[in-house]
Structures are given as structure tokens and as C-alpha cells.
Amino acid sequence: MKKEKKKIVIYQAKNGALELRQDFKRKTVWATQAQIAEVFDVERSVVTKHIGNILQDKEINEKSNVQKMHIANSDKPVAFYSLDIILAIGYRANSAQAIQFRQWATKTLRKYITKGYTINPKVVKNNYAEFQKAVKNIRQLLPAGTNIGDENILKLISTFADTWLSLDAYDKDTLISKGATKKSVALTADKLAEALLEFKTSLIKKGGVTDLFGSEKQKDSVAGIVGNVMQSFSGKQIYPTVEEKAAHLLYFMVKNHPFIDGNKRSGAFSFVWFLKKAGVLNTATITPPALTVITLLVAESDPKHKEKMICLVLQLLRK
């Protein structure tokens, strides 16, 4: 059994948001039924009923979201419930505070879906130095005068929000530099060229591009990139993991400008196509906004920061 050492750190703000008090580093919070009832201004019996339905419907896993803890002045352990359960109750409870919470949650979700990111001003305020550092460090990857908006940088920061882009690792040059998935994946120039042609054809049918899209500037430019990604030395592959191959494929396809038109889109497509082919595409991480921003940053990055850009892509793939 665990001992409960801290008071509840969750409360409801005036706009309906559930916020953390004092401790901004915890990835979840735990609350008793009585505390949840207080947050949403409902009877404890209502909370008990909702928790029973949530667990019975298997909406949330009980084992990882319910913990027994000892608290002061109690002869027996008390059940504590995770943030996931607290949120689920907020969507079920019928009270003014619960309605206010749902309005806030819907607004936040809509912003995330339409803009691809959300920023919590209070969390930024309490981590302002780190936030400013994040923007500064990302900009350092770009050549002077590069026209890339803060919104795109914010999208990338949001992707790494749980670790603030691992800035300490960034500063110490200890960002992830290796992939994790060592498996045999066949990548040939013919197969990639075939996939890119299908991609081009689909875009032409939609009227979005001309025939110049995806046309090589020089013959076998893509074949040369594939050769670089799959190259070996002394019987060992230069990029031994799937993630390293994918990161370098994205980088070379975007930065080497093999096509007359469509280098960024073709690079992003090749990146996702290869990950899917290797069976390691995580659509929860490689979302359209994340893919768009990481591709744009690769395109705009200073060539002298190639290794850091590769590490940034690897960091995204390891999330």
C-alpha cells in the first residue's frame, strides 16, 4: 500500500479547466471520491455510481487507475482514482461545475483538432524560462532570417510537451541519436519510385499539382538517396535501425532537392511510407501537424545542424 503524502493538487478554475495546484511536474494526480465530488460539486454517491459504470464498461482499466493508499486518521486504506477517471466523471456528472468543465474541455479539444496544438498559459508561465529556451533552441537550428512562424514552433514544442523538447539533453548534446528497432527492411529505389509515382498520380487527379511534381532533376537522384540510407561498411549497415533509416530518408529527400517540384511533400510521404512498410508507424505520434512541422524544420534547417535535426526526428519516433 502507498501512503498519501500530499494534499489534493487538482481544482477547477473559473473557466471550467481542471488545473494542478503547486506541483506542475506530475503526469497524473490521484483523488478520493470525496475530493472528486468536491471538484464537480456533486454528491459522493453520484461519484460512486459513475466510477462503477466506468469500470464495469471497461472504459478505463481499473488496475492502473485505482490505487489504495493509507491516509492520516484512517484505519483502513482509501481508494484513490487517477486523472483519467476524474475526467471521465466530469463528462458524466450533472452539475453547473461539470457543465462548465465540459464546455472548457470541448473548446480545448476543438483547438487541438483544428490547430494541432494547445498551449496552457499557466503551465507556460510556471515554466517560462524553459519555454523561451525551447523556442530559442529550435530557432538556432535554422539559418538567420528564416521565415518560419512561432505557431509552427509551438506545434513542435507541443509534440514534445511532456519533456519540453528534452532541452537539457539538447544543451548537453545527449538527444537520442540511435533508433530502437533493429529489423530487416527492404528499401529499394524501384519500390520507393513506384510508391512516389502513385502518390503523384493521386495528387494530379485531385488537381493539386502539375506533371513537374516529383520529376527528378537528374536521373537516379532518388536511387542515390536510397543507396545512402541503405549503405553498409565492412558488412555493417551505416544506419542499423528502422528509425535511423527513416530519419535520414526524410532528411535526404527534403534537403537534397532531388525533384523539380514537391521535395517536402515527397520527403514526408517517403518517411511515412517507409515507417508503415517497416510496421512501426505510430499515428498517435506522427500526426499530420507533427509531420508538417518536422518536415518544414528539416527543409529550413541549417545544413551544419544536420545531426541535431536527425536526433530531433529520432526523438519524435521514440515517443
Secondary structure, DSSP 8 states (H G I E B T S, - for coil): -EE--S---EEE-TTS-EEESS--S-S---B-HHHHHHHHT--HHHHHHHHHHHHHTTSS-HHHHEEEEE-TT-SS-EEEE-HHHHHHHHTT--SHHHHHHHHHHHHHHHHHHHHS----HHHHHHTHHHHHHHHHHHHTTS-TT----HHHHHHHHHHTTTTGGGHHHHHTT-S--S-S--------HHHHHHHHHHHHHHHHHTTS--TTBT-BSSTTHHHHHHHHHH-EETTEESS-SHHHHHHHHHHHHHHS--BSB-HHHHHHHHHHHHHHHHT---TTTS-HHHHHHHHHHHHHS-GGGHHHHHHHHHHHHH-
